[in-house]
Structure formats: structure tokens, C-alpha cells
Amino acid sequence: MVASAGPPSPFILNLFTDASFRMLKHYKSPSKLSQSAGAAVFWKPWPGLVGQNPWHSRAFQVLTYRDFHEAELFAVVAGLETAALLSHLMSELKRVTIFIDCKDSIRRLTAAAENASDPLIKRAVAASFELDAKGIRVLVYWCPDHAGIEGNKKAGELAKEVCYHSFRHLVPMGQPTSVAGNEILGEYLERARRSD
């Protein structure tokens, strides 16, 4: 996939998002302190940093979601809100593309009018409007999981890693109004990795 393999651009921002639950696949219980969900966003920033890892990321731990579909939708919202933040630094940005491997999240976004009371949908719409007001087109595409797409693979790996560490002191029990409330900063993630 060109969006994952290609170099960064000042005009196009491609973000890969994913979420993961700590429990078994298709587990039907909500996320909570002992069974948190993780989400991640990966992108290649402009201007690219030559000779260094070209990928940048944000990691999140969430405790209040009913199922993995809701966690995946949170990951899309995290991507949109990250794009809105990055748009302040990228004055020539014209297009943002969010890639996600969960078709249900795309369906829920497409039916935003029906889900207008959902706090995640409200946040997705707000971030999209913020980008649209700057003349930035927003696209959300499905990309297949386990297909060797580097951005998707990296987002999936980080989401899985984040949900297996305990960040109780950093993560709010309720639903924050922006992704910053759930973000696990790199320094805390590194500390958790060293303690394993």
C-alpha cells in the first residue's frame, strides 16, 4: 500500500489506527481496570526526519468501552483528533486519510446522523468539521488486517502492547472529552517496557 510505504508529504497526511482488547478475541465484556483496551495512531510526519524512524505514534488506554467495536471507533476518533492537531503545523495540508481495519467503525461514522448522541461520533464530527473549515478533505478507508501493511501492523502492535500494561494512575475512569485524556506518553510506555 503506497500510503504506508511512501514518503511523507506536506499536502497529504495518512494515519493508521487500530485498537485491541486485552481479553480473548470476540470477548463480550466491557473494558475496565483489569481488562483495558488499547488504541494507537501511526503516521509519517512532514517534514520527514532523515536517518531516523519515519513513523510517529500516539498510544491510548481506554477503560470504558463496551466492546472492541467501540474501542476501534475510539481509535478512528484518535486519528481524526491527531490530524486536527497536526493540521496546525502543516499549513499546506489538503487531505487527511484515516486507515482502519474495522468496517463496523466506518459504518457507524457513515451513519453519524443516526448516532448523533454518541460522544465518540460527536468528537469525530467535530474533528472532521475543524479540518473541513481549513479546506482539508477527510477520508476514512478500510484496510485489511494481517496483510503486511506497515502502518496498520505498527498500529495493531502498539495497541496490543498498551492494553497489557497498567496505567491506572494515568487513565481516567470516565469518558474524557479529547484523546489527550487517554494518551499514554512515550516516557511512561518506555518505563512499562523496562519493568517487564
Secondary structure, DSSP 4 states (H G I P E B T S, - for coil): -HHHHSPP-SSEEEEEEEEEESSSTT--SPPBTTB-EEEEEEE--SS--TTS---EEEEEEES--SSHHHHHHHHHHHHHHHHHHHHTT-TT--EEEEEES-HHHHHHHHTTTTTTT-HHHHHHHHHHHHHHHTT-EEEEEE--TTS--HHHHHHHHHHHHHHTS--TTTS-SS--SSGGGGEE-HHHHHHHHHH-
